[in-house]
């Protein structure tokens, strides 16, 4: 999960696998595979970095676990 901030300053964790598209208009709108949309404070570039970090950590953990077997 990645942590983001809604416009009302509440925090939300989202599943990066469910992101279909992001748009900055000027606020960032995230559209999910389900059709749901949310608006967050973070810029698209920052979210992209968080998603990359999430996937990198997941892959590294998978490799680490595979070496244990």
Beta strands, then each sheet from edge to edge (+ up, - down):
strand 1: 2-5
strand 2: 11-14
strand 3: 19-24
strand 4: 28-32
strand 5: 37-40
sheet 1: 1+ 2-
sheet 2: 3+ 4- 5+
end
